[in-house]
Amino acid sequence: MTTNSNEALRNSELLPTTDDQRTMSLADYIILWAGMTINVVAFSLGAQYYDGGRGLSPWTMIFVMTIGYGLVTALTAMVGDIGTKYGVPFAAYTRAPFGYKGSYVAGLIRAIPGMYWFGFLTWVGAAAINQMMGIIFPGFSNLTLMIILFAAIQIFNTMYGLKAMAKFDWVAIPCLAIMFGAILVVSLQKYNITLPDIMATPAEGRYSLAYAIAGIAGGWITMSLNGSDLSRQIKRVDGYEKKGFFARNQRSIIGQVIGLMLVGIGTMLVGVVTGITSGYWDLNQVVPDLFQSKVVLIFSFLVIMFAQWSTNTAANLLPPTLVLLNIFPKLKYWMSAVICGVLSVGMMPWKLQSQGGFLVMVQAWISQMLGPIIGILLVDYFLIRKCKLNVRDLYVADGQYKYTNGFNISALVTIVVSFGVGLLCGDYAFFAGLGCSVVLYYVLMKTFTLKKYDQRVGEEILFDPAKD
C-alpha cells in the first residue's frame, strides 16, 4: 500500500464530513428539498398521468402520489443514514458493496439519469428565459444562446456547494409558491370549474398503478441513492452515536417528509388541474394560456427558470460531479462540475419531448435502472454490515473493499440479473428488479464473498485523516 494509491481515493469532496462542516439547519434542509421537488417534471407528470382522459383519474393519482413519494422518502431516509452517521457520500460508499473499481459502474449508472435531467430542465428554463426576453425585446429569440447561458449560471452555482444552493432556494421557493398558487386559482376561474369537479373527472386508466408509482419513484430514486450526500451536510442531533435510526435521522426525515413528499404531491396536483382544464403539461405553454399581463408573464417565466435552477443544481448536477471525482480523484471539484454540465447539455435530452407521455416513460426507465443499485446499497449497509462501517478502508487502496481486483463480483452479478428480471416484468420492472437485488445480493454475499473476503462485519472503524 502506497501513499499515492491512498491519495487517489481521497478527493477532499469525498471525505467524510466533520461536525464543523455540517452547517445546514433543519430549515435549510427543508427548503433545499422543496427547491429540488417543486419543478416542471413533478408538475408535468401530474398533467401527463391524466393524459387527456386516457390516463389516471385524480383520486387514483392522489393514491399513486402518496405511495410513490412515500416510498422514495423512506428509501432516501434509509440511505441518508450513511451520511448522518458517518458523513460519507454516495460515490465513496459504493466502494463497500461494489469494490473500489466496481464503484465506477454503480456511479455511472447513477450519473446518466442525473445528467439527462440536468440537460432537460436546462432546456425548460432556457425556453422560459427566451420567452421572457421576447416580451422585453420584441422579436428576440435565441434558444441556443439561452441554453448555454442558463447552463453556465447553474454550473457556477453548483461550484459553490450545497449551502449556496440552499441560500438560492430561500429566494426561489416563495416565488414558486406564488406562481403555482396563481396557476391553480386562474385555471379554475378561466375554465369555470371547481376542485370537486376536478376530483370527479373520470379517466380510462391507461397506466397501471405499479407503472405509475414506478414513474414517481424513477424521478426521485436518483436522489434516494444520493440521500447521504445531503444528510451529511445537516447538523447532527446530540448523542447521535447512541441513538437508534429514527432518533438520529429525525431532522433529515422531517425535512424530506415536508420538502419532498408534501411539496411533491402539491406540485403534481397543480399539474393535474392544468392537465384536465387546458390539456397542457409544459409550464411554458400553461403560463401564456392563463395570463395576459406582460408584467405577470415576465414574472412567471422568471419563476419557471427559478424552478429548474433550484432543482438542477443539487438534484441533477451535484451527484454526477461527485461520481466523476470518484473515477478521477485528481480533478478539481469545479472542473468536474463543468465537465458534467457540458456533457449534460450536449446530450440534448429535450429531443424526446415530442413523444406523448414521455416523462412517465423516462421515469419508469430510470426506476428500472436504479432499483437494483439501491437494493444493493440497503442490503449491504443494513443487513450485511448492520450499520457498522469500516470508514477508513473506503479511503485505503488495499483495504477490505478490494475484493477481486477492485470488483465485488456478487454486486455486479446482482446488477445484471436484477436488471434482466426487471425487463421481463413489464409494469412491475422497478419492484421486481429491486426485490431481486435484495435477495440475490444477500445470498451471494453470505455464500461466496464473505467467506472469501474478510469484511469485518459488525466492526466500526472511523477515518482519521491525521493518522490514516
C-alpha positions in Angstrom: 0.0 0.0 0.0 1.4 3.3 -1.0 0.6 6.9 0.0 -0.1 7.8 -3.7 -2.6 5.0 -4.1 -4.4 6.1 -1.0 -4.4 9.7 -2.1 -6.1 8.6 -5.3 -9.2 7.7 -3.2 -9.2 10.8 -1.1 -10.5 13.7 -3.1 -11.5 16.3 -0.5 -15.1 16.4 -1.7 -15.5 12.6 -1.0 -14.0 12.5 2.5 -16.4 12.2 5.5 -17.8 15.5 6.7 -16.9 16.5 10.2 -19.3 18.2 12.7 -17.7 21.6 11.8 -18.6 21.1 8.2 -22.2 20.2 8.9 -23.7 23.7 8.7 -27.2 23.1 7.4 -30.1 23.7 9.7 -33.4 21.8 9.5 -35.0 24.9 7.9 -32.2 25.0 5.3 -32.7 21.2 4.7 -36.4 21.6 4.2 -36.0 24.5 1.8 -33.3 22.6 -0.2 -35.6 19.6 -0.7 -38.5 21.9 -1.5 -36.4 23.6 -4.1 -35.5 20.3 -5.7 -39.1 19.0 -5.7 -41.1 21.9 -6.9 -40.1 21.7 -10.6 -41.6 21.2 -14.0 -41.2 17.4 -14.0 -43.4 17.0 -11.0 -45.9 19.5 -12.4 -45.8 17.9 -15.9 -46.2 14.4 -14.5 -49.5 15.4 -12.9 -50.8 16.5 -16.3 -49.3 13.6 -18.3 -50.7 11.0 -15.9 -54.2 12.3 -16.8 -53.2 12.2 -20.4 -56.3 13.8 -21.8 -58.6 11.4 -20.0 -56.8 8.3 -21.2 -54.6 8.0 -18.1 -55.5 8.0 -14.4 -58.3 9.8 -12.5 -57.4 12.4 -9.9 -58.3 10.2 -7.0 -56.2 7.4 -8.4 -53.3 9.9 -8.9 -53.5 11.0 -5.2 -53.1 7.4 -4.2 -50.2 6.9 -6.6 -48.5 10.1 -5.4 -48.8 9.2 -1.8 -47.4 5.7 -2.3 -44.7 6.9 -4.7 -43.4 9.8 -2.7 -43.8 7.9 0.5 -41.6 5.1 -0.9 -39.0 7.5 -2.1 -39.0 9.3 1.2 -38.4 6.1 3.1 -35.6 4.9 0.8 -33.9 8.3 0.9 -34.0 8.3 4.7 -32.5 4.8 4.9 -29.7 5.6 2.5 -29.3 9.0 4.3 -28.3 7.2 7.5 -24.9 6.6 5.9 -24.4 10.4 5.7 -25.9 11.1 9.1 -23.9 8.6 11.0 -20.6 8.6 9.0 -20.6 11.6 6.7 -19.8 9.5 3.7 -21.2 10.5 0.2 -22.8 8.0 -2.2 -19.8 7.9 -4.5 -17.5 6.9 -1.7 -19.9 4.4 0.0 -20.4 2.4 -3.2 -16.8 1.2 -2.8 -18.1 -1.0 0.1 -20.7 -3.1 -1.9 -19.1 -2.8 -5.3 -15.4 -2.6 -4.7 -13.0 0.3 -5.4 -13.3 -0.1 -9.2 -16.8 -1.5 -9.2 -18.0 1.7 -7.7 -17.3 3.3 -11.1 -20.0 1.1 -12.6 -22.6 2.0 -10.0 -21.6 5.7 -10.2 -22.0 5.8 -14.0 -25.4 4.2 -13.9 -26.5 6.8 -11.3 -24.8 9.7 -13.2 -26.6 9.2 -16.5 -30.1 10.0 -15.3 -28.8 13.0 -13.4 -27.2 14.3 -16.5 -30.3 13.6 -18.6 -32.5 15.6 -16.2 -29.9 18.5 -15.9 -30.0 18.9 -19.7 -33.7 18.6 -19.9 -34.5 21.1 -17.1 -31.9 23.5 -18.5 -33.8 23.4 -21.8 -37.1 24.1 -20.0 -35.6 27.0 -18.0 -33.8 28.4 -21.1 -37.1 28.3 -23.0 -38.7 30.4 -20.3 -35.9 32.9 -20.4 -36.2 33.0 -24.2 -39.9 33.8 -24.0 -39.3 36.4 -21.3 -36.7 38.1 -23.4 -39.1 38.1 -26.4 -41.6 40.0 -24.3 -39.0 42.6 -23.1 -37.3 42.8 -26.5 -40.0 42.1 -29.2 -38.6 39.9 -32.0 -35.8 38.4 -29.8 -35.4 34.6 -30.0 -32.2 32.7 -29.4 -32.9 29.5 -27.5 -29.4 28.0 -28.1 -27.8 31.1 -26.5 -30.2 30.9 -23.6 -29.4 27.2 -23.0 -25.7 28.0 -22.9 -26.1 30.9 -20.5 -28.5 29.2 -18.2 -26.3 26.1 -18.0 -23.3 28.3 -17.2 -25.2 30.0 -14.4 -26.3 26.7 -12.8 -22.8 25.2 -13.1 -21.4 28.3 -11.4 -23.9 27.9 -8.5 -23.1 24.2 -8.1 -19.4 25.0 -7.8 -20.1 26.8 -4.5 -21.7 23.7 -2.8 -25.0 22.9 -1.1 -25.0 25.8 1.2 -25.1 28.2 -1.8 -27.8 26.1 -3.4 -30.0 26.3 -0.2 -29.5 30.1 0.0 -30.8 30.5 -3.5 -33.8 28.3 -2.7 -34.8 30.8 0.1 -35.5 33.3 -2.8 -36.9 30.8 -5.3 -39.4 28.9 -3.2 -41.7 31.8 -2.2 -41.8 32.9 -5.8 -42.6 29.4 -6.9 -45.4 29.0 -4.3 -47.0 32.3 -5.5 -46.9 31.2 -9.1 -48.3 27.7 -8.6 -51.0 29.2 -6.4 -51.9 31.7 -9.1 -51.9 28.9 -11.8 -54.3 26.9 -9.6 -56.7 29.8 -9.0 -56.7 31.2 -12.5 -57.1 27.8 -14.1 -60.2 27.1 -12.1 -61.6 30.6 -12.9 -60.8 30.6 -16.6 -62.3 27.1 -17.2 -65.2 27.7 -14.8 -64.6 24.5 -12.8 -64.3 23.7 -9.1 -61.9 21.4 -7.3 -64.7 18.9 -6.5 -65.4 18.8 -10.3 -61.7 18.2 -10.9 -61.6 15.3 -8.5 -64.8 13.8 -10.0 -63.2 13.8 -13.5 -63.1 10.2 -14.9 -60.3 8.6 -16.8 -59.8 5.4 -18.8 -56.9 4.1 -16.7 -54.2 3.7 -19.4 -51.4 3.3 -16.8 -51.3 0.5 -14.2 -50.8 1.5 -10.6 -47.4 -0.2 -10.5 -46.2 1.6 -13.6 -47.5 5.0 -12.3 -45.8 4.5 -8.9 -42.6 3.5 -10.6 -42.8 6.7 -12.6 -42.7 8.8 -9.5 -40.0 6.6 -8.0 -38.0 6.8 -11.1 -37.8 10.6 -10.8 -36.6 10.5 -7.2 -34.9 7.2 -6.8 -31.9 9.1 -8.2 -31.9 11.3 -5.1 -32.6 8.3 -2.8 -29.3 6.9 -3.9 -27.7 10.3 -3.0 -29.5 10.6 0.3 -26.2 10.6 2.1 -24.8 13.4 0.0 -27.4 15.7 1.5 -27.8 14.3 5.0 -24.1 14.5 5.7 -24.4 18.3 5.5 -27.1 18.7 8.1 -26.3 19.3 11.8 -26.5 16.1 13.8 -28.6 15.6 17.0 -26.7 15.5 20.2 -25.5 12.0 21.2 -26.4 10.6 17.7 -23.9 7.7 18.2 -26.0 6.1 20.9 -29.4 6.8 19.3 -31.5 4.5 17.1 -32.2 5.0 13.4 -35.3 7.3 13.7 -33.8 9.3 16.6 -30.5 10.1 14.8 -32.2 10.8 11.5 -35.2 12.8 12.8 -34.0 16.1 11.1 -33.5 14.5 7.7 -36.8 12.6 7.9 -38.8 15.7 8.8 -37.0 17.7 6.0 -37.8 15.0 3.4 -41.5 14.5 4.5 -42.1 18.2 4.2 -39.8 19.2 1.4 -40.1 16.1 -0.7 -43.3 14.3 0.0 -45.8 17.1 0.7 -44.3 19.6 -1.8 -44.1 16.9 -4.4 -47.7 15.9 -4.1 -48.8 19.6 -4.1 -46.9 20.4 -7.2 -48.2 17.3 -9.1 -51.8 18.2 -8.1 -51.5 21.7 -9.7 -50.3 19.8 -12.8 -53.4 17.6 -12.6 -55.6 20.7 -12.7 -54.0 22.2 -15.7 -53.9 18.9 -17.5 -57.6 18.5 -17.0 -58.5 22.1 -17.8 -56.2 23.2 -20.6 -54.6 19.9 -21.6 -51.1 21.5 -21.4 -48.2 19.8 -19.5 -45.5 22.3 -20.3 -45.4 25.3 -18.0 -44.1 27.5 -20.9 -47.5 26.8 -22.6 -49.6 27.0 -19.4 -48.4 30.5 -18.4 -49.3 32.2 -21.7 -52.7 30.4 -21.7 -53.6 31.8 -18.3 -52.0 35.2 -18.1 -52.2 38.2 -20.4 -50.3 40.9 -18.5 -46.7 41.4 -19.7 -45.6 42.0 -16.1 -47.2 38.8 -14.9 -45.8 36.8 -17.8 -42.3 38.1 -17.2 -42.5 37.2 -13.5 -43.9 33.8 -14.4 -41.2 32.9 -16.9 -38.6 34.1 -14.4 -40.1 31.9 -11.8 -40.2 28.9 -14.2 -36.5 29.5 -14.7 -36.0 29.5 -10.9 -37.9 26.2 -10.6 -35.5 24.4 -12.9 -32.5 26.1 -11.3 -33.5 25.2 -7.7 -33.8 21.5 -8.8 -31.0 21.1 -11.2 -28.0 22.1 -9.0 -28.4 19.8 -6.0 -30.5 17.0 -7.5 -29.1 16.6 -11.0 -25.6 18.2 -11.4 -24.0 17.6 -7.9 -24.4 13.8 -7.9 -22.7 13.2 -11.3 -20.0 15.7 -10.3 -19.1 13.6 -7.2 -19.3 10.4 -9.3 -16.7 11.8 -11.8 -14.5 12.8 -8.8 -14.6 9.2 -7.6 -13.4 8.0 -11.0 -10.8 10.8 -11.5 -9.9 11.9 -7.9 -7.2 14.3 -9.2 -9.9 16.5 -10.8 -10.8 19.7 -9.0 -14.4 19.9 -7.9 -15.2 22.9 -10.1 -13.7 21.1 -13.1 -15.9 18.0 -12.5 -19.0 20.3 -12.3 -18.1 22.0 -15.6 -17.5 18.7 -17.4 -20.7 17.1 -16.2 -22.7 20.3 -17.0 -21.3 20.5 -20.5 -21.9 16.8 -21.2 -25.5 17.0 -19.8 -26.4 19.8 -22.3 -24.6 18.1 -25.1 -26.9 15.1 -24.7 -29.8 17.3 -25.8 -32.4 15.2 -23.9 -35.2 17.6 -24.8 -35.3 15.8 -28.2 -37.6 13.2 -26.5 -40.2 15.7 -25.5 -42.2 15.3 -28.7 -43.4 11.9 -27.6 -46.7 11.7 -25.7 -46.4 10.7 -22.1 -42.6 10.7 -22.5 -41.9 11.9 -18.9 -43.8 8.9 -17.5 -41.9 6.6 -19.8 -38.5 8.1 -18.9 -39.2 8.0 -15.2 -40.1 4.3 -15.4 -36.9 3.5 -17.3 -34.8 5.3 -14.7 -36.5 3.4 -11.9 -35.7 0.1 -13.6 -32.1 1.1 -14.0 -31.6 2.3 -10.4 -33.8 0.0 -8.4 -31.2 -2.8 -8.2 -28.5 -0.4 -7.1 -30.5 1.0 -4.2 -31.4 -2.6 -3.2 -27.7 -3.5 -3.0 -26.8 -0.4 -1.0 -29.5 -1.0 1.6 -28.8 -4.7 2.0 -25.1 -4.0 2.2 -25.5 -1.3 4.9 -28.3 -2.7 7.0 -28.2 -6.4 6.6 -24.6 -7.3 5.8 -22.7 -4.6 7.9 -25.6 -3.9 10.3 -25.0 -0.1 10.2 -21.4 -0.5 11.3 -19.0 0.6 8.7 -15.2 0.5 8.2 -14.9 4.0 7.0 -11.2 4.1 7.0 -10.9 1.3 4.4 -13.2 3.3 2.0 -10.1 5.5 1.5 -7.4 2.8 1.7 -6.4 1.3 -1.7 -5.6 -2.2 -0.4 -8.4 -2.2 2.2 -11.2 -4.7 2.8 -13.2 -3.4 -0.2 -10.6 -4.5 -2.8 -12.4 -7.9 -3.4 -11.3 -9.3 -6.9 -9.0 -6.7 -8.5 -11.2 -3.9 -7.2 -14.6 -5.5 -8.2 -17.2 -7.3 -6.0 -18.4 -9.9 -8.3 -21.5 -10.5 -6.2 -22.7 -6.9 -6.7 -22.0 -6.9 -10.5 -23.8 -10.2 -11.0 -26.8 -8.9 -8.9 -27.0 -5.8 -11.1 -27.1 -7.7 -14.4 -29.5 -10.4 -13.2 -31.8 -7.9 -11.4 -32.0 -5.7 -14.5 -32.8 -8.7 -16.7 -35.5 -9.8 -14.3 -37.0 -6.2 -14.5 -37.0 -6.4 -18.3 -39.2 -9.4 -18.1 -41.7 -8.0 -15.7 -43.3 -5.1 -17.7 -45.0 -2.5 -15.5 -43.6 -4.2 -12.4 -39.9 -3.8 -13.6 -38.9 -1.5 -10.8 -40.3 -3.6 -8.0 -39.1 -6.9 -9.5 -35.6 -5.5 -10.0 -35.4 -4.0 -6.5 -36.8 -7.2 -4.9 -34.4 -9.4 -6.9 -31.4 -7.4 -6.0 -32.2 -7.5 -2.2 -32.5 -11.3 -2.2 -29.7 -12.1 -4.7 -27.1 -9.8 -3.2 -27.7 -11.1 0.3 -27.4 -14.7 -0.8 -24.3 -14.2 -2.9 -22.5 -12.2 -0.2 -23.3 -14.8 2.5 -22.5 -17.9 0.4 -19.5 -16.5 -1.5 -18.0 -13.1 -0.9 -18.0 -13.0 2.9 -16.4 -16.5 3.1 -13.6 -15.4 0.7 -13.0 -11.8 1.8 -12.9 -10.6 5.4 -15.3 -7.7 5.7 -15.1 -7.2 9.4 -18.8 -7.3 9.6 -20.2 -5.6 12.7 -16.9 -3.7 13.4 -16.9 0.1 13.2 -13.7 1.8 12.2 -13.7 5.5 11.6 -11.5 7.5 9.3 -8.9 9.8 10.9 -7.2 12.0 8.3 -4.4 12.8 10.7 -3.5 9.1 11.2 -4.7 7.4 8.1 
